[in-house]
Amino acid sequence: MEMVESADISQTFPYIAARLGLMRVLLERSDEGIPLIQEAVRLAIDDSSREMAPAITMLGEGYFVRGRLEDARHWVTRAREVALARRERGHEAWALHLLGDIETHPDRFDAESSEAPY
């Protein structure tokens, strides 16, 4: 954090940190990655950064990858709301895609009950 403050890159820090954190989660280093994404989200929200929706989506994706589906759904839903309010259609689409992945995850999806109405 000291480097960020001294280099005056606070506007780009959420962009960098969220992506680096997600990469760490994907490399099965979630104990380092999730806190980094959480910090990126906090800074993006505090600054009302243009990186708010992507950072929040990446936090949800990090939780999804680690199997924390309720946390993932919460954060991705929040990211979609932010993207929708800001008219960020690409970020909204990304969040919707991830919500679809979350809802159809084998731990949540029940094909038999889903087919019953048909």
Rosetta silent file (secondary structure, phi, psi, omega in degrees, C-alpha in Angstrom):
SEQUENCE: MEMVESADISQTFPYIAARLGLMRVLLERSDEGIPLIQEAVRLAIDDSSREMAPAITMLGEGYFVRGRLEDARHWVTRAREVALARRERGHEAWALHLLGDIETHPDRFDAESSEAPY
SCORE:     score description
SCORE:     0.000 S_00000001
   1 L     0.000  -35.144  179.575    0.000    0.000    0.000 S_00000001
   2 H   -61.534  -39.325  178.955    2.892    2.356    0.722 S_00000001
   3 H   -63.739  -39.324  179.540    4.125    1.944   -2.854 S_00000001
   4 H   -61.561  -46.420 -178.905    0.684    2.813   -4.186 S_00000001
   5 H   -67.099  -41.439 -177.955    0.543    5.999   -2.129 S_00000001
   6 H   -72.012  -30.635 -179.237    4.098    7.066   -2.936 S_00000001
   7 H   -89.453   -5.106 -178.722    3.718    6.389   -6.663 S_00000001
   8 L    53.290   50.967  176.467    0.282    8.083   -6.805 S_00000001
   9 L  -114.050   28.622 -175.593   -1.318    5.197   -8.673 S_00000001
  10 L   -60.597  -29.770  179.831   -4.372    5.026   -6.452 S_00000001
  11 L   -72.394  -30.065 -179.272   -6.744    5.308   -9.430 S_00000001
  12 L   -97.563   -8.385 -178.828   -5.226    2.277  -11.161 S_00000001
  13 H   -58.939  -45.937  178.866   -4.595    0.200   -8.045 S_00000001
  14 H   -57.900  -37.736  178.864   -8.054   -1.446   -8.017 S_00000001
  15 H   -60.971  -48.592 -177.336   -7.534   -2.445  -11.661 S_00000001
  16 H   -71.895  -48.917 -173.738   -4.163   -4.031  -10.968 S_00000001
  17 H   -65.578  -40.870 -178.973   -4.910   -5.524   -7.543 S_00000001
  18 H   -63.980  -42.738 -179.792   -8.207   -7.171   -8.479 S_00000001
  19 H   -68.890  -41.600  177.202   -6.668   -8.900  -11.475 S_00000001
  20 H   -63.852  -42.435  178.418   -3.564   -9.955   -9.562 S_00000001
  21 H   -62.041  -43.609  179.342   -5.737  -11.235   -6.720 S_00000001
  22 H   -63.908  -39.636  177.445   -7.925  -13.259   -9.083 S_00000001
  23 H   -61.744  -38.754  177.739   -4.837  -14.779  -10.679 S_00000001
  24 H   -65.434  -39.381  177.254   -3.628  -15.813   -7.241 S_00000001
  25 H   -62.959  -44.482 -179.532   -6.990  -17.429   -6.520 S_00000001
  26 H   -64.534  -26.020  176.593   -6.837  -19.298   -9.825 S_00000001
  27 L   -89.525   15.508  179.065   -3.359  -20.510   -8.863 S_00000001
  28 L    61.872   37.226  174.624   -4.871  -21.879   -5.641 S_00000001
  29 L  -120.582   50.445 -174.113   -3.365  -19.138   -3.497 S_00000001
  30 H   -65.997  -23.075  177.523   -6.700  -17.780   -2.307 S_00000001
  31 H   -64.752  -22.415  174.365   -5.299  -16.913    1.121 S_00000001
  32 H   -98.564  -37.446 -172.571   -3.360  -14.170   -0.694 S_00000001
  33 H   -72.722  -46.390 -177.607   -5.736  -13.500   -3.572 S_00000001
  34 H   -60.811  -48.149  178.627   -9.077  -12.934   -1.849 S_00000001
  35 H   -60.410  -33.519  178.814   -7.749  -10.254    0.560 S_00000001
  36 H   -67.473  -42.594  177.251   -6.100   -8.471   -2.360 S_00000001
  37 H   -66.348  -40.484  178.285   -9.354   -8.401   -4.327 S_00000001
  38 H   -59.180  -41.067  177.794  -11.236   -7.280   -1.205 S_00000001
  39 H   -65.769  -40.465  177.599   -8.832   -4.358   -0.833 S_00000001
  40 H   -61.568  -42.290  178.930   -9.275   -3.476   -4.503 S_00000001
  41 H   -63.756  -45.402 -179.880  -13.062   -3.503   -4.055 S_00000001
  42 H   -58.032  -46.687 -179.641  -12.838   -1.331   -0.948 S_00000001
  43 H   -67.241  -40.020  179.009  -10.697    1.242   -2.742 S_00000001
  44 H   -63.041  -40.418  178.920  -12.849    1.179   -5.877 S_00000001
  45 H   -69.819  -44.532  179.588  -15.988    1.774   -3.810 S_00000001
  46 H   -58.857  -39.514 -177.879  -14.349    4.502   -1.690 S_00000001
  47 L   -92.738   -1.116 -173.594  -13.180    6.347   -4.816 S_00000001
  48 L    50.720   43.848 -174.969  -16.286    5.503   -6.848 S_00000001
  49 L   -66.986  153.759  174.335  -13.771    4.216   -9.370 S_00000001
  50 L   -67.537  -11.650  178.118  -14.625    3.130  -12.872 S_00000001
  51 L   -90.711    8.813 -175.777  -13.139   -0.195  -11.765 S_00000001
  52 H   -61.901  -54.685 -177.653  -15.894   -0.774   -9.211 S_00000001
  53 H   -62.538  -46.087  178.729  -18.013   -3.252  -11.203 S_00000001
  54 H   -63.782  -40.020 -179.567  -15.059   -5.277  -12.536 S_00000001
  55 H   -64.007  -42.907  179.537  -13.382   -5.450   -9.122 S_00000001
  56 H   -65.806  -39.900  177.765  -16.603   -6.594   -7.447 S_00000001
  57 H   -61.835  -41.408  179.669  -17.161   -9.155  -10.208 S_00000001
  58 H   -66.392  -33.237  175.616  -13.651  -10.503   -9.697 S_00000001
  59 H   -64.141  -44.896  176.784  -14.296  -10.862   -5.981 S_00000001
  60 H   -61.495  -40.058  178.842  -17.395  -12.881   -6.809 S_00000001
  61 H   -66.427  -38.319  176.560  -15.436  -14.954   -9.291 S_00000001
  62 H   -60.684  -44.891  177.261  -12.750  -15.601   -6.706 S_00000001
  63 H   -64.214  -39.401  179.036  -15.371  -16.869   -4.281 S_00000001
  64 H   -60.595  -47.827 -179.663  -16.953  -18.964   -7.050 S_00000001
  65 H   -59.271  -35.517 -179.168  -13.637  -20.620   -7.910 S_00000001
  66 L   -85.036   -0.098  176.710  -13.139  -21.464   -4.235 S_00000001
  67 L    86.007   10.731  178.599  -16.639  -22.960   -3.990 S_00000001
  68 L   -91.911   76.508 -168.449  -18.131  -20.225   -1.815 S_00000001
  69 H   -66.882  -38.216  179.579  -21.270  -19.982   -3.921 S_00000001
  70 H   -66.744  -42.724  176.515  -23.423  -17.807   -1.645 S_00000001
  71 H   -62.981  -41.651  179.547  -20.623  -15.236   -1.288 S_00000001
  72 H   -60.519  -48.128 -179.303  -20.059  -15.402   -5.031 S_00000001
  73 H   -61.561  -41.842  178.879  -23.729  -14.806   -5.805 S_00000001
  74 H   -57.554  -52.307 -174.579  -23.894  -11.892   -3.365 S_00000001
  75 H   -71.892  -36.275  179.384  -20.915  -10.058   -4.863 S_00000001
  76 H   -70.370  -36.152  174.717  -21.702  -10.784   -8.505 S_00000001
  77 H   -61.834  -42.124  177.219  -25.270   -9.578   -7.993 S_00000001
  78 H   -62.767  -42.085  179.156  -23.839   -6.378   -6.485 S_00000001
  79 H   -62.124  -41.083  178.339  -21.468   -6.008   -9.446 S_00000001
  80 H   -62.321  -42.360  178.973  -24.382   -6.363  -11.858 S_00000001
  81 H   -61.078  -43.495  179.016  -26.322   -3.667   -9.987 S_00000001
  82 H   -63.438  -47.139 -179.381  -23.335   -1.295  -10.163 S_00000001
  83 H   -61.757  -41.056  179.300  -22.792   -2.004  -13.860 S_00000001
  84 H   -63.688  -45.092 -179.860  -26.479   -1.507  -14.603 S_00000001
  85 H   -64.088  -30.968 -178.236  -26.591    1.803  -12.728 S_00000001
  86 L   -95.206    1.260 -178.636  -23.518    3.036  -14.595 S_00000001
  87 L    58.966   41.340  177.342  -24.703    1.718  -17.955 S_00000001
  88 L   -98.698   82.953 -171.345  -21.632   -0.479  -18.278 S_00000001
  89 H   -62.744  -37.576  178.434  -23.182   -3.093  -20.535 S_00000001
  90 H   -64.259  -43.000  178.339  -20.025   -5.178  -20.957 S_00000001
  91 H   -68.976  -35.191  176.228  -19.520   -5.430  -17.213 S_00000001
  92 H   -63.658  -43.509  179.026  -23.199   -6.216  -16.755 S_00000001
  93 H   -62.427  -41.173  178.704  -22.916   -9.037  -19.317 S_00000001
  94 H   -61.020  -45.106  179.673  -19.844  -10.412  -17.544 S_00000001
  95 H   -64.685  -42.084  178.573  -21.709  -10.432  -14.216 S_00000001
  96 H   -62.875  -41.001  177.996  -24.760  -12.091  -15.786 S_00000001
  97 H   -60.366  -46.066  179.961  -22.570  -14.763  -17.342 S_00000001
  98 H   -66.554  -37.659  175.334  -20.951  -15.475  -13.991 S_00000001
  99 H   -60.598  -38.284  175.831  -24.360  -15.548  -12.264 S_00000001
 100 H   -62.509  -42.433  177.399  -25.376  -18.210  -14.769 S_00000001
 101 H   -61.807  -41.236 -179.150  -22.269  -20.218  -13.908 S_00000001
 102 H   -64.923  -47.215 -176.141  -23.031  -19.893  -10.204 S_00000001
 103 H   -68.265  -26.026 -179.469  -26.673  -20.940  -10.562 S_00000001
 104 L  -100.892   10.516  177.083  -25.812  -23.975  -12.702 S_00000001
 105 L   -60.747  140.050 -178.318  -22.933  -25.132  -10.501 S_00000001
 106 L   -54.788  -28.809  178.777  -23.320  -28.856   -9.703 S_00000001
 107 L   -74.561  -14.033 -177.689  -23.591  -28.094   -5.980 S_00000001
 108 L  -114.663  -31.268 -169.686  -26.645  -25.877   -6.610 S_00000001
 109 L   -81.679  129.452  177.414  -28.267  -27.174   -9.775 S_00000001
 110 L  -119.916   96.854 -174.838  -30.984  -29.783   -9.506 S_00000001
 111 H   -61.618  -38.114 -177.772  -31.790  -30.950  -13.028 S_00000001
 112 H   -63.409  -45.400  179.902  -34.742  -33.094  -11.972 S_00000001
 113 H   -72.304  -26.993  178.818  -36.616  -30.267  -10.243 S_00000001
 114 H   -71.982  -31.986 -179.167  -35.715  -27.910  -13.076 S_00000001
 115 H   -83.818  -18.016 -174.748  -37.233  -30.251  -15.657 S_00000001
 116 L   -53.296  -43.647 -178.481  -40.416  -30.945  -13.654 S_00000001
 117 L   -66.031  -16.675 -177.802  -42.439  -27.985  -15.012 S_00000001
 118 L   -96.043    0.000    0.000  -41.787  -29.180  -18.578 S_00000001
